Amino acid sequence: MESVIKAIDNFNFLKLVSFKDFALWDVKRLVAERIASVFPIVSLGDYIKEENTKIRPALEPEKEHKILGVNNIDGIFDAYTQLGKEIKQPYKIMKEGFLAYNPYRINVGSIGLKTKEHNNDLISPAYVVFSCKSGLSPDFLYKLFKTDRFNKVIRDNTTGSVRQNLTIDILKTLEIPLPKPAEQEELLNEYYIKIQAANNLSFKANEIQESILPLIRSYLGIEFLLWEKKQGLHFTSLKDIKRWAVWNVNNYSLKKGFPKYTLEQLISISSGKFLPANKQEGDEYFVYGGNGINGTHSEYCFEGKRIIIGRVGEYCGNVHLVDGKYWVTDNAFWSERKKEIFTWEYLEVVLTGLDLNKFRVISAQPSISQSNILELEIPVPSFQEQNEIVEIVQEKRKQIEEIKNEVKSLKVSAIKDFEAKIFKR
C-alpha cells in the first residue's frame, strides 16, 4: 500500500489534467504524448479558418462542373466533371491555397492542398475545407500533415467507436510547431530540392522507357506504315486488306530477313477463368486481369512460364511474362506454346514492340480479340539473336527499376529530413 501511495505522490502512474483543458472526454487524447520542437508550439486553431462557402450546381443544370477529389497518394486531384442537373447537393468552393481532408481517412493521410496546377474548383461537402491565416504557410502545414510524427498526433485525436473521425473543431485544438515565415520557406526549399532531384530522375527513367519501343522495332525490323489522309473516295487493293475494320489503320511490315511466323503458328491463346474481385481472398497467388495484376487469391488455376495478354480494358493488349502459380481471369488471355523455336522472354519483347493495344477494337469497352492477335506476324530470329535483344531490353528495364528505387528513396528522405528538422526526438 505504501508503494502505491508513493507512486501516486511521484505521479509515475497517475496523470492529472486540469478541468479547463478538457475539450472532449477522450482518454486517448488525454494520455497522448505532446509534441516537442525547437520551434514555438502553437494552437492550430489560431492559424486556420474553416471554409464552408457552397454553391448549388443544380442551379446551372447544363454546366459541366469541375469536381476535385482527395486521396492519401495524390492529395488533391482533378477528379471529374459532372452536369449540374446530376448533382443534388451543394458543393464547397475550393480556392488556391485551401486544404481539404476526408474526416474519416485523415488518419491514413487523406488530405490535400489546392495549387495552381489544379483546374477544378468544387469539392464534395463530405470533405472538411480550411485555409491558413497569416503566419502559417498552407504548403508548410500540408507537409507537416505528411510527417509520421504529426500523423501520430492525428491518430491520437480521431474519435469514434467504429469509424475514426477528425472534425474541424478537434483539428483546431491540435498543437503544431510554428517556425517563422522565413524559416518555413527555407524548410520547404530544402524539401523541394530533393523532390526536384527525384523528378529529374523520373524524367530520365521515362526517357529510357520511351527508348525501348523504337529500339525493339529497329533491331527486329518492325516498321509501322504511316497512313496518309486522303480527300473523297479512294481505293485500296484487296490483297492489302488483312482485316475488315474501320479501326484497322495499324499495318506494319517486317523489313529484316528474319524468318516470319504468324502468332497462330507459334502459340494458342484462351481466355482465363472468371473470378470477380469480391471473390478474391488470401494473398498466396497473383491474379492477372485485363490490365495486369489486379489482386491476389488463395487458389491458382495456371502454373509455369507463359505470356499473359490483357483482353479487355483501356490497356488491353498489355503483355506480361509470368512464371510460378497464378490465376488468370477471363479478362485476359493465357498462352500455350506450339513450336520450340522461340523463348518466352523473346516473345514478350517482340509483342511489346508491336504494341498490341494498337490493334484493339475501339468501342465503349475497349478489347482485343483472339483472332486479331493470332493473325499478327512476327520475326523469329535465331536463339542467339533472340537472347541479344532480350538482354538489351532487360538491361534497360533494370536501369529503370534502379532509378525508380532511387526516386522513392529521395522522396522518403525529403519528408523524413523535413520532419527531423521540426520535431525533437
RABEL-V206749 format. One record per pair of residues at least 6 apart in sequence whose C-alpha atoms are under 7 Angstrom apart, sorted by sequence separation. I is the first residue (numbers start at 0). GAP is how many residues later the second one is. D is the distance in whole Angstrom. If there is no record, write none. Layout:
I:GAP:D
I:GAP:D
//
This chain:
6:6:6
7:6:6
69:6:5
131:6:6
143:6:6
144:6:6
157:6:5
158:6:5
216:6:7
286:6:6
287:6:6
309:6:5
310:6:6
359:6:6
360:6:5
68:7:6
69:7:6
157:7:5
158:7:7
285:7:7
286:7:6
309:7:5
359:7:5
360:7:6
67:8:7
68:8:5
101:8:6
157:8:5
286:8:5
308:8:6
309:8:5
359:8:4
67:9:6
68:9:6
100:9:6
101:9:7
285:9:6
286:9:5
308:9:6
309:9:7
358:9:7
67:10:5
68:10:5
100:10:4
285:10:4
286:10:7
308:10:5
66:11:7
67:11:5
99:11:6
100:11:6
284:11:5
285:11:6
307:11:6
308:11:7
66:12:6
99:12:6
283:12:7
284:12:5
306:12:7
307:12:5
66:13:5
98:13:6
99:13:7
282:13:5
283:13:6
284:13:6
306:13:6
307:13:6
358:13:7
65:14:6
66:14:6
98:14:4
281:14:6
282:14:5
283:14:5
284:14:7
306:14:5
65:15:5
97:15:6
98:15:6
280:15:7
281:15:5
282:15:6
284:15:6
305:15:6
306:15:6
64:16:5
65:16:7
96:16:6
97:16:6
279:16:7
280:16:5
281:16:5
305:16:6
63:17:6
64:17:5
96:17:5
279:17:5
280:17:6
304:17:5
305:17:7
63:18:5
64:18:6
95:18:5
96:18:6
291:18:7
304:18:4
63:19:5
64:19:6
94:19:7
95:19:5
290:19:6
303:19:5
304:19:7
311:19:6
62:20:5
63:20:7
95:20:6
289:20:4
302:20:7
303:20:5
310:20:5
61:21:6
62:21:6
288:21:6
289:21:5
302:21:5
303:21:7
309:21:7
310:21:4
60:22:6
61:22:6
289:22:5
290:22:7
302:22:4
309:22:4
310:22:6
60:23:4
61:23:7
289:23:6
301:23:6
302:23:6
308:23:6
309:23:6
59:24:5
60:24:4
102:24:7
290:24:6
301:24:6
307:24:7
308:24:5
58:25:7
101:25:5
102:25:7
290:25:6
299:25:6
300:25:6
301:25:6
307:25:6
308:25:7
57:26:4
94:26:7
100:26:6
101:26:6
223:26:7
224:26:6
289:26:6
299:26:5
300:26:5
307:26:5
56:27:4
57:27:5
93:27:5
99:27:6
100:27:5
223:27:6
224:27:5
290:27:7
299:27:5
306:27:6
307:27:7
320:27:6
92:28:6
93:28:6
99:28:5
100:28:7
223:28:4
306:28:6
319:28:7
57:29:6
92:29:5
93:29:7
99:29:4
112:29:7
222:29:5
223:29:6
305:29:6
318:29:6
56:30:6
57:30:6
91:30:6
92:30:7
98:30:6
99:30:6
111:30:7
221:30:7
222:30:5
305:30:7
69:31:7
90:31:6
91:31:5
97:31:7
98:31:5
221:31:6
222:31:6
90:32:6
91:32:6
97:32:6
98:32:6
221:32:5
222:32:7
55:33:7
56:33:7
90:33:5
91:33:6
97:33:5
220:33:5
221:33:6
318:33:7
55:34:4
90:34:5
96:34:7
220:34:5
54:35:5
55:35:6
74:35:6
220:35:5
53:36:6
54:36:6
71:36:7
74:36:5
75:36:4
219:36:7
53:37:5
54:37:7
71:37:5
74:37:4
75:37:6
108:37:7
306:37:7
53:38:4
71:38:4
74:38:7
75:38:6
305:38:6
317:38:7
341:38:7
52:39:6
53:39:6
70:39:5
71:39:6
286:39:6
287:39:6
288:39:6
316:39:5
317:39:7
51:40:6
52:40:6
69:40:6
70:40:7
77:40:6
127:40:7
284:40:7
285:40:5
286:40:5
287:40:5
288:40:5
316:40:5
345:40:6
69:41:6
76:41:7
77:41:7
96:41:6
284:41:5
285:41:6
286:41:6
287:41:6
289:41:5
306:41:7
315:41:6
341:41:7
348:41:7
69:42:6
77:42:6
284:42:7
288:42:5
289:42:5
314:42:7
288:43:5
106:44:7
139:44:6
345:44:6
135:45:7
344:45:7
134:46:6
106:47:6
106:48:5
139:48:7
315:51:6
316:51:7
67:52:6
312:52:6
313:52:6
315:52:6
66:53:6
67:53:7
312:53:5
65:54:5
66:54:6
67:54:6
68:54:7
274:54:6
311:54:6
312:54:6
65:55:6
66:55:5
67:55:5
272:55:6
273:55:5
311:55:4
65:56:6
66:56:6
271:56:5
272:56:5
273:56:5
310:56:6
311:56:7
271:57:5
272:57:5
310:57:5
271:58:4
103:59:7
270:59:5
271:59:7
103:60:6
270:60:7
271:60:6
103:61:5
270:61:6
271:61:6
102:62:5
103:62:7
270:62:4
271:62:6
102:63:5
269:63:5
270:63:6
102:64:6
268:64:6
269:64:6
268:65:5
269:65:7
268:66:4
267:67:6
268:67:6
266:68:6
267:68:5
266:69:5
267:69:7
266:70:5
265:71:6
266:71:5
265:72:5
264:73:7
265:73:5
51:77:7
50:78:5
49:79:6
50:79:5
49:80:4
50:80:7
48:81:5
49:81:6
47:82:7
48:82:5
47:83:6
48:83:6
47:84:4
46:85:6
47:85:6
46:86:5
46:89:6
249:108:7
249:109:7
263:110:5
262:111:5
263:111:6
261:112:7
262:112:6
261:113:6
262:113:6
261:114:5
262:114:6
246:115:7
261:115:4
260:116:5
261:116:6
259:117:6
260:117:6
259:118:6
260:118:7
259:119:5
258:120:6
259:120:6
257:121:6
258:121:5
257:122:6
258:122:6
257:123:5
31:124:6
28:127:6
44:127:4
27:128:6
28:128:5
43:128:5
44:128:6
43:129:6
42:130:6
43:130:6
42:131:6
43:131:5
42:132:5
43:132:6
41:133:5
42:133:6
40:134:6
41:134:6
40:135:6
41:135:6
40:136:5
41:136:7
216:136:6
39:137:6
40:137:6
215:137:6
38:138:6
39:138:6
38:139:6
39:139:7
36:140:6
38:140:5
212:140:5
219:159:7
211:181:7
207:188:7
207:192:7
204:195:5
204:198:6
200:202:6
201:202:7
201:205:7
200:206:6
197:209:5
197:212:6
197:213:7
194:215:7
193:216:6
194:216:6
193:217:7
194:219:7
193:220:6
190:223:5
190:224:7
190:227:6
186:231:7
176:245:7
146:268:6
146:272:6
37:384:7
36:385:6
37:385:7
36:386:4
37:386:7
35:387:6
36:387:5
35:388:5
//
